[in-house]
């Protein structure tokens, strides 16, 4: 499933959607507006999607000690992992 082109296109589509929502970010927007609340829900859904993608890739490729094709040994996957961790921390209520 992880090596399937359809999976890659789905991931790229969610990345594009996430980018478009980030473009709309403005700290002056009312945080109680329906759009701001919907963006928060979408952010949570997309973070969950990216976390599941990360977990699936780790299961298939191994995290670090499965040779040169391990998940964390790829530069793109390393960036992906850091972004997923930061996004998950960003969802924590402080």
N, CA, C and O atoms as a CHARMM CRD file, in Angstrom:
* protein
*
  376
    1    1 UNK  N      0.82000  -1.19500   0.00000 PROA 1      0.00000
    2    1 UNK  CA     0.00000   0.00000   0.00000 PROA 1      0.00000
    3    1 UNK  C      0.86600   1.26300   0.00000 PROA 1      0.00000
    4    1 UNK  O      0.57400   2.21400  -0.72500 PROA 1      0.00000
    5    2 UNK  N      1.92100   1.27700   0.80200 PROA 2      0.00000
    6    2 UNK  CA     2.77100   2.45900   0.91600 PROA 2      0.00000
    7    2 UNK  C      3.53700   2.71900  -0.37500 PROA 2      0.00000
    8    2 UNK  O      3.84400   3.86900  -0.69100 PROA 2      0.00000
    9    3 UNK  N      3.84700   1.67100  -1.11800 PROA 3      0.00000
   10    3 UNK  CA     4.60000   1.82700  -2.36400 PROA 3      0.00000
   11    3 UNK  C      3.69800   2.11700  -3.55700 PROA 3      0.00000
   12    3 UNK  O      4.19000   2.30500  -4.66900 PROA 3      0.00000
   13    4 UNK  N      2.40100   2.15600  -3.34500 PROA 4      0.00000
   14    4 UNK  CA     1.43700   2.37800  -4.41500 PROA 4      0.00000
   15    4 UNK  C      1.43100   3.85300  -4.82600 PROA 4      0.00000
   16    4 UNK  O      1.51200   4.74500  -3.98100 PROA 4      0.00000
   17    5 UNK  N      1.33500   4.09400  -6.12900 PROA 5      0.00000
   18    5 UNK  CA     1.29300   5.47100  -6.63500 PROA 5      0.00000
   19    5 UNK  C      0.06200   6.22400  -6.14400 PROA 5      0.00000
   20    5 UNK  O      0.13400   7.42900  -5.90200 PROA 5      0.00000
   21    6 UNK  N     -1.06100   5.53800  -5.99500 PROA 6      0.00000
   22    6 UNK  CA    -2.29100   6.18300  -5.51800 PROA 6      0.00000
   23    6 UNK  C     -2.07100   6.72400  -4.10100 PROA 6      0.00000
   24    6 UNK  O     -2.52800   7.81900  -3.77600 PROA 6      0.00000
   25    7 UNK  N     -1.38200   5.96600  -3.27500 PROA 7      0.00000
   26    7 UNK  CA    -1.07400   6.41200  -1.92000 PROA 7      0.00000
   27    7 UNK  C     -0.23400   7.69300  -1.96800 PROA 7      0.00000
   28    7 UNK  O     -0.49800   8.64100  -1.22900 PROA 7      0.00000
   29    8 UNK  N      0.76400   7.71400  -2.82800 PROA 8      0.00000
   30    8 UNK  CA     1.60700   8.91300  -2.97100 PROA 8      0.00000
   31    8 UNK  C      0.78300  10.12000  -3.43300 PROA 8      0.00000
   32    8 UNK  O      0.97800  11.22900  -2.93700 PROA 8      0.00000
   33    9 UNK  N     -0.12600   9.91000  -4.37000 PROA 9      0.00000
   34    9 UNK  CA    -0.96900  11.01100  -4.85000 PROA 9      0.00000
   35    9 UNK  C     -1.89700  11.51200  -3.75000 PROA 9      0.00000
   36    9 UNK  O     -2.15000  12.71200  -3.64700 PROA 9      0.00000
   37   10 UNK  N     -2.40100  10.60200  -2.93400 PROA 10     0.00000
   38   10 UNK  CA    -3.24900  11.02000  -1.80500 PROA 10     0.00000
   39   10 UNK  C     -2.44900  11.86700  -0.82400 PROA 10     0.00000
   40   10 UNK  O     -2.92500  12.89900  -0.35100 PROA 10     0.00000
   41   11 UNK  N     -1.23500  11.42500  -0.52200 PROA 11     0.00000
   42   11 UNK  CA    -0.37500  12.18000   0.39800 PROA 11     0.00000
   43   11 UNK  C     -0.06800  13.55600  -0.18000 PROA 11     0.00000
   44   11 UNK  O     -0.14000  14.55900   0.53100 PROA 11     0.00000
   45   12 UNK  N      0.27300  13.60800  -1.45900 PROA 12     0.00000
   46   12 UNK  CA     0.56900  14.88900  -2.09200 PROA 12     0.00000
   47   12 UNK  C     -0.65900  15.80000  -2.11700 PROA 12     0.00000
   48   12 UNK  O     -0.52700  17.01500  -1.96600 PROA 12     0.00000
   49   13 UNK  N     -1.83400  15.23500  -2.30500 PROA 13     0.00000
   50   13 UNK  CA    -3.06600  16.03400  -2.29800 PROA 13     0.00000
   51   13 UNK  C     -3.32500  16.63600  -0.92600 PROA 13     0.00000
   52   13 UNK  O     -3.72700  17.79500  -0.82000 PROA 13     0.00000
   53   14 UNK  N     -3.09700  15.85300   0.12600 PROA 14     0.00000
   54   14 UNK  CA    -3.29600  16.36500   1.48200 PROA 14     0.00000
   55   14 UNK  C     -2.23600  17.42000   1.80600 PROA 14     0.00000
   56   14 UNK  O     -2.53100  18.40200   2.48800 PROA 14     0.00000
   57   15 UNK  N     -1.02000  17.22600   1.32800 PROA 15     0.00000
   58   15 UNK  CA     0.02900  18.23700   1.52000 PROA 15     0.00000
   59   15 UNK  C     -0.37800  19.54400   0.83400 PROA 15     0.00000
   60   15 UNK  O     -0.21000  20.62100   1.40600 PROA 15     0.00000
   61   16 UNK  N     -0.90500  19.45600  -0.37600 PROA 16     0.00000
   62   16 UNK  CA    -1.35600  20.65000  -1.09900 PROA 16     0.00000
   63   16 UNK  C     -2.49100  21.34800  -0.35100 PROA 16     0.00000
   64   16 UNK  O     -2.48300  22.57100  -0.20500 PROA 16     0.00000
   65   17 UNK  N     -3.46100  20.57500   0.12000 PROA 17     0.00000
   66   17 UNK  CA    -4.56300  21.14600   0.88900 PROA 17     0.00000
   67   17 UNK  C     -4.04500  21.82500   2.15400 PROA 17     0.00000
   68   17 UNK  O     -4.47500  22.92700   2.49600 PROA 17     0.00000
   69   18 UNK  N     -3.13600  21.17100   2.83500 PROA 18     0.00000
   70   18 UNK  CA    -2.55400  21.73900   4.05100 PROA 18     0.00000
   71   18 UNK  C     -1.82500  23.04400   3.75100 PROA 18     0.00000
   72   18 UNK  O     -1.91800  24.00600   4.51300 PROA 18     0.00000
   73   19 UNK  N     -1.10700  23.07000   2.64400 PROA 19     0.00000
   74   19 UNK  CA    -0.37800  24.27200   2.24200 PROA 19     0.00000
   75   19 UNK  C     -1.34200  25.41800   1.94000 PROA 19     0.00000
   76   19 UNK  O     -1.10600  26.55900   2.33500 PROA 19     0.00000
   77   20 UNK  N     -2.42300  25.10600   1.24100 PROA 20     0.00000
   78   20 UNK  CA    -3.40700  26.14100   0.92000 PROA 20     0.00000
   79   20 UNK  C     -4.05900  26.70800   2.18300 PROA 20     0.00000
   80   20 UNK  O     -4.33100  27.90600   2.26100 PROA 20     0.00000
   81   21 UNK  N     -4.30400  25.85800   3.15300 PROA 21     0.00000
   82   21 UNK  CA    -4.88800  26.33600   4.41100 PROA 21     0.00000
   83   21 UNK  C     -3.87800  27.18200   5.17900 PROA 21     0.00000
   84   21 UNK  O     -4.24800  28.17700   5.80100 PROA 21     0.00000
   85   22 UNK  N     -2.59800  26.78800   5.13700 PROA 22     0.00000
   86   22 UNK  CA    -1.56600  27.58500   5.80900 PROA 22     0.00000
   87   22 UNK  C     -1.38900  28.94900   5.15700 PROA 22     0.00000
   88   22 UNK  O     -1.06700  29.92500   5.83500 PROA 22     0.00000
   89   23 UNK  N     -1.59600  29.02300   3.84800 PROA 23     0.00000
   90   23 UNK  CA    -1.48800  30.30400   3.14800 PROA 23     0.00000
   91   23 UNK  C     -2.51300  31.29400   3.69500 PROA 23     0.00000
   92   23 UNK  O     -2.26300  32.49800   3.74600 PROA 23     0.00000
   93   24 UNK  N     -3.66300  30.77400   4.10000 PROA 24     0.00000
   94   24 UNK  CA    -4.74300  31.62400   4.59600 PROA 24     0.00000
   95   24 UNK  C     -4.52800  32.05900   6.05100 PROA 24     0.00000
   96   24 UNK  O     -5.31600  32.84100   6.58400 PROA 24     0.00000
   97   25 UNK  N     -3.47700  31.56400   6.68700 PROA 25     0.00000
   98   25 UNK  CA    -3.27100  31.89800   8.10600 PROA 25     0.00000
   99   25 UNK  C     -3.05000  33.40000   8.28300 PROA 25     0.00000
  100   25 UNK  O     -2.26400  34.01900   7.56600 PROA 25     0.00000
  101   26 UNK  N     -3.76100  33.96600   9.25500 PROA 26     0.00000
  102   26 UNK  CA    -3.60200  35.36700   9.60900 PROA 26     0.00000
  103   26 UNK  C     -3.89300  35.49300  11.09300 PROA 26     0.00000
  104   26 UNK  O     -4.99700  35.17000  11.53000 PROA 26     0.00000
  105   27 UNK  N     -2.92900  35.95600  11.87900 PROA 27     0.00000
  106   27 UNK  CA    -3.15700  36.04400  13.32300 PROA 27     0.00000
  107   27 UNK  C     -4.24700  37.03800  13.70100 PROA 27     0.00000
  108   27 UNK  O     -4.70100  37.05400  14.84500 PROA 27     0.00000
  109   28 UNK  N     -4.67300  37.87200  12.74800 PROA 28     0.00000
  110   28 UNK  CA    -5.71600  38.84700  13.03400 PROA 28     0.00000
  111   28 UNK  C     -7.12600  38.29600  12.81700 PROA 28     0.00000
  112   28 UNK  O     -8.10800  38.95100  13.16500 PROA 28     0.00000
  113   29 UNK  N     -7.23000  37.08100  12.23600 PROA 29     0.00000
  114   29 UNK  CA    -8.55200  36.47100  12.06200 PROA 29     0.00000
  115   29 UNK  C     -9.15000  36.13700  13.42200 PROA 29     0.00000
  116   29 UNK  O     -8.43700  35.78800  14.36300 PROA 29     0.00000
  117   30 UNK  N    -10.45600  36.24900  13.50700 PROA 30     0.00000
  118   30 UNK  CA   -11.17600  35.92500  14.74000 PROA 30     0.00000
  119   30 UNK  C    -11.06900  34.42000  15.00600 PROA 30     0.00000
  120   30 UNK  O    -11.53000  33.62500  14.18700 PROA 30     0.00000
  121   31 UNK  N    -10.46700  34.01000  16.13700 PROA 31     0.00000
  122   31 UNK  CA   -10.31900  32.57600  16.41900 PROA 31     0.00000
  123   31 UNK  C    -11.64900  31.87800  16.70200 PROA 31     0.00000
  124   31 UNK  O    -11.71200  30.64800  16.70700 PROA 31     0.00000
  125   32 UNK  N    -12.70000  32.64300  16.93500 PROA 32     0.00000
  126   32 UNK  CA   -14.01200  32.06000  17.20800 PROA 32     0.00000
  127   32 UNK  C    -14.89400  31.97200  15.95500 PROA 32     0.00000
  128   32 UNK  O    -16.03300  31.51000  16.02800 PROA 32     0.00000
  129   33 UNK  N    -14.37100  32.41000  14.81800 PROA 33     0.00000
  130   33 UNK  CA   -15.16200  32.33100  13.58700 PROA 33     0.00000
  131   33 UNK  C    -15.28400  30.87100  13.14600 PROA 33     0.00000
  132   33 UNK  O    -14.47000  30.02400  13.51600 PROA 33     0.00000
  133   34 UNK  N    -16.30900  30.59900  12.35500 PROA 34     0.00000
  134   34 UNK  CA   -16.51600  29.22200  11.89800 PROA 34     0.00000
  135   34 UNK  C    -15.36300  28.75200  11.01400 PROA 34     0.00000
  136   34 UNK  O    -14.98200  27.58300  11.07700 PROA 34     0.00000
  137   35 UNK  N    -14.80000  29.64000  10.18900 PROA 35     0.00000
  138   35 UNK  CA   -13.67900  29.25800   9.33000 PROA 35     0.00000
  139   35 UNK  C    -12.46200  28.88400  10.17000 PROA 35     0.00000
  140   35 UNK  O    -11.78900  27.89800   9.87000 PROA 35     0.00000
  141   36 UNK  N    -12.17100  29.65000  11.20800 PROA 36     0.00000
  142   36 UNK  CA   -11.03100  29.34000  12.06600 PROA 36     0.00000
  143   36 UNK  C    -11.22700  28.00600  12.77600 PROA 36     0.00000
  144   36 UNK  O    -10.28600  27.22300  12.90900 PROA 36     0.00000
  145   37 UNK  N    -12.44200  27.75100  13.22900 PROA 37     0.00000
  146   37 UNK  CA   -12.73200  26.47200  13.89100 PROA 37     0.00000
  147   37 UNK  C    -12.62800  25.31300  12.90100 PROA 37     0.00000
  148   37 UNK  O    -12.11200  24.24700  13.23500 PROA 37     0.00000
  149   38 UNK  N    -13.12200  25.52900  11.67900 PROA 38     0.00000
  150   38 UNK  CA   -13.02400  24.48100  10.65600 PROA 38     0.00000
  151   38 UNK  C    -11.57500  24.21200  10.26800 PROA 38     0.00000
  152   38 UNK  O    -11.20200  23.06500  10.02500 PROA 38     0.00000
  153   39 UNK  N    -10.75900  25.25700  10.20800 PROA 39     0.00000
  154   39 UNK  CA    -9.33500  25.06800   9.89800 PROA 39     0.00000
  155   39 UNK  C     -8.66000  24.22800  10.97400 PROA 39     0.00000
  156   39 UNK  O     -7.80500  23.39600  10.67000 PROA 39     0.00000
  157   40 UNK  N     -9.04300  24.44500  12.23500 PROA 40     0.00000
  158   40 UNK  CA    -8.46200  23.66500  13.32400 PROA 40     0.00000
  159   40 UNK  C     -8.85100  22.18600  13.19800 PROA 40     0.00000
  160   40 UNK  O     -8.02500  21.30000  13.42100 PROA 40     0.00000
  161   41 UNK  N    -10.09700  21.93300  12.84500 PROA 41     0.00000
  162   41 UNK  CA   -10.54700  20.55100  12.64100 PROA 41     0.00000
  163   41 UNK  C     -9.79800  19.92000  11.46400 PROA 41     0.00000
  164   41 UNK  O     -9.32900  18.78600  11.56200 PROA 41     0.00000
  165   42 UNK  N     -9.68600  20.65200  10.35600 PROA 42     0.00000
  166   42 UNK  CA    -8.95300  20.14900   9.19500 PROA 42     0.00000
  167   42 UNK  C     -7.48700  19.88300   9.53500 PROA 42     0.00000
  168   42 UNK  O     -6.91300  18.89200   9.08500 PROA 42     0.00000
  169   43 UNK  N     -6.88900  20.75800  10.32100 PROA 43     0.00000
  170   43 UNK  CA    -5.50000  20.57500  10.73600 PROA 43     0.00000
  171   43 UNK  C     -5.34500  19.29100  11.54500 PROA 43     0.00000
  172   43 UNK  O     -4.38200  18.54700  11.35800 PROA 43     0.00000
  173   44 UNK  N     -6.28100  19.03800  12.43200 PROA 44     0.00000
  174   44 UNK  CA    -6.23500  17.81600  13.23300 PROA 44     0.00000
  175   44 UNK  C     -6.38100  16.57600  12.35500 PROA 44     0.00000
  176   44 UNK  O     -5.66500  15.59100  12.54000 PROA 44     0.00000
  177   45 UNK  N     -7.30700  16.62500  11.40000 PROA 45     0.00000
  178   45 UNK  CA    -7.51700  15.49300  10.49300 PROA 45     0.00000
  179   45 UNK  C     -6.27000  15.24400   9.63900 PROA 45     0.00000
  180   45 UNK  O     -5.84600  14.10100   9.47200 PROA 45     0.00000
  181   46 UNK  N     -5.69200  16.30900   9.10600 PROA 46     0.00000
  182   46 UNK  CA    -4.50500  16.15400   8.26900 PROA 46     0.00000
  183   46 UNK  C     -3.31000  15.66600   9.08200 PROA 46     0.00000
  184   46 UNK  O     -2.52200  14.85700   8.59200 PROA 46     0.00000
  185   47 UNK  N     -3.16500  16.14000  10.30400 PROA 47     0.00000
  186   47 UNK  CA    -2.08400  15.66000  11.15500 PROA 47     0.00000
  187   47 UNK  C     -2.25800  14.16800  11.43300 PROA 47     0.00000
  188   47 UNK  O     -1.28300  13.41700  11.41200 PROA 47     0.00000
  189   48 UNK  N     -3.48200  13.73700  11.69200 PROA 48     0.00000
  190   48 UNK  CA    -3.74800  12.30800  11.90300 PROA 48     0.00000
  191   48 UNK  C     -3.40500  11.51200  10.64600 PROA 48     0.00000
  192   48 UNK  O     -2.82600  10.42900  10.73500 PROA 48     0.00000
  193   49 UNK  N     -3.75700  12.04300   9.48000 PROA 49     0.00000
  194   49 UNK  CA    -3.43300  11.38100   8.21600 PROA 49     0.00000
  195   49 UNK  C     -1.92000  11.23000   8.05000 PROA 49     0.00000
  196   49 UNK  O     -1.43100  10.15800   7.69600 PROA 49     0.00000
  197   50 UNK  N     -1.18600  12.31200   8.30800 PROA 50     0.00000
  198   50 UNK  CA     0.27100  12.26000   8.16300 PROA 50     0.00000
  199   50 UNK  C      0.90500  11.34000   9.20600 PROA 50     0.00000
  200   50 UNK  O      1.90800  10.68600   8.92100 PROA 50     0.00000
  201   51 UNK  N      0.33800  11.28400  10.39700 PROA 51     0.00000
  202   51 UNK  CA     0.84400  10.37700  11.42900 PROA 51     0.00000
  203   51 UNK  C      0.63000   8.92600  10.99400 PROA 51     0.00000
  204   51 UNK  O      1.52100   8.09200  11.15700 PROA 51     0.00000
  205   52 UNK  N     -0.53600   8.62700  10.44800 PROA 52     0.00000
  206   52 UNK  CA    -0.79800   7.27000   9.95500 PROA 52     0.00000
  207   52 UNK  C      0.14100   6.92400   8.80600 PROA 52     0.00000
  208   52 UNK  O      0.64500   5.80300   8.73000 PROA 52     0.00000
  209   53 UNK  N      0.37900   7.88100   7.91300 PROA 53     0.00000
  210   53 UNK  CA     1.33200   7.66100   6.81500 PROA 53     0.00000
  211   53 UNK  C      2.71000   7.33500   7.37000 PROA 53     0.00000
  212   53 UNK  O      3.36700   6.40300   6.90600 PROA 53     0.00000
  213   54 UNK  N      3.14100   8.09400   8.35200 PROA 54     0.00000
  214   54 UNK  CA     4.45200   7.88900   8.97000 PROA 54     0.00000
  215   54 UNK  C      4.52900   6.49900   9.61500 PROA 54     0.00000
  216   54 UNK  O      5.50900   5.77800   9.43200 PROA 54     0.00000
  217   55 UNK  N      3.50500   6.13700  10.35700 PROA 55     0.00000
  218   55 UNK  CA     3.48900   4.83100  11.03400 PROA 55     0.00000
  219   55 UNK  C      3.51600   3.69600  10.02000 PROA 55     0.00000
  220   55 UNK  O      4.24300   2.72000  10.20800 PROA 55     0.00000
  221   56 UNK  N      2.73300   3.80900   8.94600 PROA 56     0.00000
  222   56 UNK  CA     2.73000   2.77200   7.91800 PROA 56     0.00000
  223   56 UNK  C      4.09700   2.61900   7.26800 PROA 56     0.00000
  224   56 UNK  O      4.55200   1.49900   7.03500 PROA 56     0.00000
  225   57 UNK  N      4.75100   3.73200   6.97400 PROA 57     0.00000
  226   57 UNK  CA     6.07700   3.66200   6.36800 PROA 57     0.00000
  227   57 UNK  C      7.09100   3.05500   7.32300 PROA 57     0.00000
  228   57 UNK  O      7.96200   2.29700   6.89600 PROA 57     0.00000
  229   58 UNK  N      6.99300   3.37300   8.60000 PROA 58     0.00000
  230   58 UNK  CA     7.90900   2.78500   9.58700 PROA 58     0.00000
  231   58 UNK  C      7.68000   1.28200   9.67900 PROA 58     0.00000
  232   58 UNK  O      8.64000   0.52000   9.79300 PROA 58     0.00000
  233   59 UNK  N      6.42700   0.84300   9.63000 PROA 59     0.00000
  234   59 UNK  CA     6.13600  -0.59100   9.67800 PROA 59     0.00000
  235   59 UNK  C      6.72400  -1.30200   8.45800 PROA 59     0.00000
  236   59 UNK  O      7.30300  -2.38200   8.58400 PROA 59     0.00000
  237   60 UNK  N      6.57600  -0.69800   7.28900 PROA 60     0.00000
  238   60 UNK  CA     7.04700  -1.32700   6.05200 PROA 60     0.00000
  239   60 UNK  C      8.56700  -1.26800   5.93100 PROA 60     0.00000
  240   60 UNK  O      9.19700  -2.27300   5.59800 PROA 60     0.00000
  241   61 UNK  N      9.16300  -0.11200   6.19400 PROA 61     0.00000
  242   61 UNK  CA    10.58200   0.09700   5.94200 PROA 61     0.00000
  243   61 UNK  C     11.46100  -0.12200   7.16400 PROA 61     0.00000
  244   61 UNK  O     12.67500  -0.26900   7.02500 PROA 61     0.00000
  245   62 UNK  N     10.87900  -0.14600   8.35000 PROA 62     0.00000
  246   62 UNK  CA    11.68000  -0.16400   9.57500 PROA 62     0.00000
  247   62 UNK  C     12.06500   1.26900   9.90500 PROA 62     0.00000
  248   62 UNK  O     12.15400   2.11700   9.01700 PROA 62     0.00000
  249   63 UNK  N     12.29100   1.53300  11.17900 PROA 63     0.00000
  250   63 UNK  CA    12.55800   2.92200  11.56200 PROA 63     0.00000
  251   63 UNK  C     13.97100   3.35600  11.20700 PROA 63     0.00000
  252   63 UNK  O     14.14700   4.31100  10.45200 PROA 63     0.00000
  253   64 UNK  N     14.99000   2.66900  11.74000 PROA 64     0.00000
  254   64 UNK  CA    16.36100   3.12800  11.49900 PROA 64     0.00000
  255   64 UNK  C     17.34700   1.99700  11.24400 PROA 64     0.00000
  256   64 UNK  O     18.36000   2.20700  10.57600 PROA 64     0.00000
  257   65 UNK  N     17.08200   0.83300  11.74800 PROA 65     0.00000
  258   65 UNK  CA    18.09800  -0.23500  11.75100 PROA 65     0.00000
  259   65 UNK  C     17.83000  -1.34800  10.74600 PROA 65     0.00000
  260   65 UNK  O     18.30400  -2.46800  10.93600 PROA 65     0.00000
  261   66 UNK  N     17.08900  -1.06900   9.69400 PROA 66     0.00000
  262   66 UNK  CA    16.81200  -2.09600   8.68400 PROA 66     0.00000
  263   66 UNK  C     17.61500  -1.86000   7.40900 PROA 66     0.00000
  264   66 UNK  O     17.16000  -2.18900   6.31400 PROA 66     0.00000
  265   67 UNK  N     18.77400  -1.30800   7.55000 PROA 67     0.00000
  266   67 UNK  CA    19.61800  -1.07900   6.38700 PROA 67     0.00000
  267   67 UNK  C     19.43300   0.30500   5.78900 PROA 67     0.00000
  268   67 UNK  O     18.82300   1.19000   6.39000 PROA 67     0.00000
  269   68 UNK  N     19.97800   0.47000   4.58200 PROA 68     0.00000
  270   68 UNK  CA    19.97400   1.79600   3.95900 PROA 68     0.00000
  271   68 UNK  C     18.58700   2.27100   3.53500 PROA 68     0.00000
  272   68 UNK  O     18.40200   3.45900   3.27100 PROA 68     0.00000
  273   69 UNK  N     17.61700   1.37400   3.46600 PROA 69     0.00000
  274   69 UNK  CA    16.26200   1.75800   3.06600 PROA 69     0.00000
  275   69 UNK  C     15.34600   2.01300   4.25000 PROA 69     0.00000
  276   69 UNK  O     14.13300   2.13600   4.07900 PROA 69     0.00000
  277   70 UNK  N     15.90600   2.09500   5.44400 PROA 70     0.00000
  278   70 UNK  CA    15.08900   2.38200   6.62700 PROA 70     0.00000
  279   70 UNK  C     14.44400   3.75600   6.50100 PROA 70     0.00000
  280   70 UNK  O     14.96200   4.64700   5.82700 PROA 70     0.00000
  281   71 UNK  N     13.31100   3.90600   7.16100 PROA 71     0.00000
  282   71 UNK  CA    12.50500   5.12600   7.04300 PROA 71     0.00000
  283   71 UNK  C     13.30600   6.38900   7.34900 PROA 71     0.00000
  284   71 UNK  O     13.32500   7.32100   6.54500 PROA 71     0.00000
  285   72 UNK  N     13.94600   6.42500   8.46500 PROA 72     0.00000
  286   72 UNK  CA    14.59600   7.65800   8.93900 PROA 72     0.00000
  287   72 UNK  C     15.90400   7.95400   8.19000 PROA 72     0.00000
  288   72 UNK  O     16.46200   9.04200   8.33400 PROA 72     0.00000
  289   73 UNK  N     16.38900   7.01200   7.40600 PROA 73     0.00000
  290   73 UNK  CA    17.65000   7.23500   6.68100 PROA 73     0.00000
  291   73 UNK  C     17.46900   7.97700   5.36300 PROA 73     0.00000
  292   73 UNK  O     18.44600   8.33900   4.70800 PROA 73     0.00000
  293   74 UNK  N     16.22500   8.20100   4.98000 PROA 74     0.00000
  294   74 UNK  CA    15.94700   9.00500   3.79400 PROA 74     0.00000
  295   74 UNK  C     15.75900  10.45400   4.24000 PROA 74     0.00000
  296   74 UNK  O     15.05700  10.73000   5.21300 PROA 74     0.00000
  297   75 UNK  N     16.38800  11.36100   3.52300 PROA 75     0.00000
  298   75 UNK  CA    16.28000  12.77800   3.87600 PROA 75     0.00000
  299   75 UNK  C     14.84100  13.28300   3.87700 PROA 75     0.00000
  300   75 UNK  O     14.43800  14.01800   4.77800 PROA 75     0.00000
  301   76 UNK  N     14.06100  12.88700   2.86200 PROA 76     0.00000
  302   76 UNK  CA    12.66100  13.31600   2.78600 PROA 76     0.00000
  303   76 UNK  C     11.84600  12.74900   3.94700 PROA 76     0.00000
  304   76 UNK  O     11.01100  13.44100   4.52900 PROA 76     0.00000
  305   77 UNK  N     12.09600  11.49000   4.27300 PROA 77     0.00000
  306   77 UNK  CA    11.36400  10.88800   5.38700 PROA 77     0.00000
  307   77 UNK  C     11.76900  11.51000   6.72000 PROA 77     0.00000
  308   77 UNK  O     10.94500  11.62700   7.62800 PROA 77     0.00000
  309   78 UNK  N     13.02400  11.90400   6.84000 PROA 78     0.00000
  310   78 UNK  CA    13.46900  12.57200   8.06800 PROA 78     0.00000
  311   78 UNK  C     12.72800  13.90000   8.23900 PROA 78     0.00000
  312   78 UNK  O     12.25600  14.22300   9.32900 PROA 78     0.00000
  313   79 UNK  N     12.63600  14.65600   7.15700 PROA 79     0.00000
  314   79 UNK  CA    11.88700  15.92000   7.19700 PROA 79     0.00000
  315   79 UNK  C     10.41700  15.63700   7.52100 PROA 79     0.00000
  316   79 UNK  O      9.81500  16.33500   8.33700 PROA 79     0.00000
  317   80 UNK  N      9.84700  14.62200   6.88800 PROA 80     0.00000
  318   80 UNK  CA     8.46400  14.22700   7.13100 PROA 80     0.00000
  319   80 UNK  C      8.26000  13.87700   8.60600 PROA 80     0.00000
  320   80 UNK  O      7.28000  14.30500   9.21600 PROA 80     0.00000
  321   81 UNK  N      9.17600  13.10900   9.17400 PROA 81     0.00000
  322   81 UNK  CA     9.07400  12.69500  10.57600 PROA 81     0.00000
  323   81 UNK  C      9.11800  13.90500  11.51100 PROA 81     0.00000
  324   81 UNK  O      8.31800  14.00000  12.44200 PROA 81     0.00000
  325   82 UNK  N     10.04000  14.81700  11.26900 PROA 82     0.00000
  326   82 UNK  CA    10.16100  16.00500  12.12200 PROA 82     0.00000
  327   82 UNK  C      8.88100  16.84500  12.03200 PROA 82     0.00000
  328   82 UNK  O      8.38700  17.32900  13.05100 PROA 82     0.00000
  329   83 UNK  N      8.35200  17.01800  10.84100 PROA 83     0.00000
  330   83 UNK  CA     7.13100  17.80700  10.66300 PROA 83     0.00000
  331   83 UNK  C      5.94800  17.13900  11.36200 PROA 83     0.00000
  332   83 UNK  O      5.13500  17.82300  11.98400 PROA 83     0.00000
  333   84 UNK  N      5.84300  15.82200  11.26900 PROA 84     0.00000
  334   84 UNK  CA     4.74400  15.10800  11.92700 PROA 84     0.00000
  335   84 UNK  C      4.85600  15.24400  13.44600 PROA 84     0.00000
  336   84 UNK  O      3.85400  15.46900  14.12500 PROA 84     0.00000
  337   85 UNK  N      6.06900  15.11000  13.97700 PROA 85     0.00000
  338   85 UNK  CA     6.25600  15.24600  15.42600 PROA 85     0.00000
  339   85 UNK  C      5.89100  16.66600  15.87600 PROA 85     0.00000
  340   85 UNK  O      5.19200  16.83700  16.87500 PROA 85     0.00000
  341   86 UNK  N      6.35700  17.67200  15.14900 PROA 86     0.00000
  342   86 UNK  CA     6.05200  19.06100  15.49800 PROA 86     0.00000
  343   86 UNK  C      4.54200  19.31300  15.39200 PROA 86     0.00000
  344   86 UNK  O      3.97200  19.99100  16.24600 PROA 86     0.00000
  345   87 UNK  N      3.89500  18.78000  14.36400 PROA 87     0.00000
  346   87 UNK  CA     2.44900  18.96500  14.20800 PROA 87     0.00000
  347   87 UNK  C      1.68300  18.30200  15.35400 PROA 87     0.00000
  348   87 UNK  O      0.70300  18.85400  15.85400 PROA 87     0.00000
  349   88 UNK  N      2.13400  17.12000  15.76400 PROA 88     0.00000
  350   88 UNK  CA     1.47600  16.43400  16.89600 PROA 88     0.00000
  351   88 UNK  C      1.65700  17.22200  18.18600 PROA 88     0.00000
  352   88 UNK  O      0.71900  17.34400  18.97400 PROA 88     0.00000
  353   89 UNK  N      2.84100  17.75100  18.40500 PROA 89     0.00000
  354   89 UNK  CA     3.08100  18.57600  19.60100 PROA 89     0.00000
  355   89 UNK  C      2.22000  19.83400  19.54500 PROA 89     0.00000
  356   89 UNK  O      1.72400  20.30100  20.57000 PROA 89     0.00000
  357   90 UNK  N      2.04500  20.38100  18.33800 PROA 90     0.00000
  358   90 UNK  CA     1.22300  21.57300  18.16600 PROA 90     0.00000
  359   90 UNK  C     -0.24900  21.35100  18.50000 PROA 90     0.00000
  360   90 UNK  O     -0.97000  22.30300  18.79900 PROA 90     0.00000
  361   91 UNK  N     -0.68700  20.11800  18.45200 PROA 91     0.00000
  362   91 UNK  CA    -2.08300  19.82000  18.79800 PROA 91     0.00000
  363   91 UNK  C     -2.30400  19.65300  20.28900 PROA 91     0.00000
  364   91 UNK  O     -3.44600  19.62400  20.74700 PROA 91     0.00000
  365   92 UNK  N     -1.22000  19.54100  21.05500 PROA 92     0.00000
  366   92 UNK  CA    -1.35700  19.38000  22.49700 PROA 92     0.00000
  367   92 UNK  C     -1.88400  20.67300  23.13400 PROA 92     0.00000
  368   92 UNK  O     -1.45400  21.76900  22.77600 PROA 92     0.00000
  369   93 UNK  N     -2.80700  20.53400  24.07000 PROA 93     0.00000
  370   93 UNK  CA    -3.33300  21.74100  24.73200 PROA 93     0.00000
  371   93 UNK  C     -2.37500  22.22200  25.81800 PROA 93     0.00000
  372   93 UNK  O     -2.14600  21.52300  26.80500 PROA 93     0.00000
  373   94 UNK  N     -1.83300  23.38700  25.63900 PROA 94     0.00000
  374   94 UNK  CA    -0.90300  23.94600  26.63400 PROA 94     0.00000
  375   94 UNK  C     -1.58000  25.06500  27.37200 PROA 94     0.00000
  376   94 UNK  O     -0.97700  25.67500  28.25500 PROA 94     0.00000
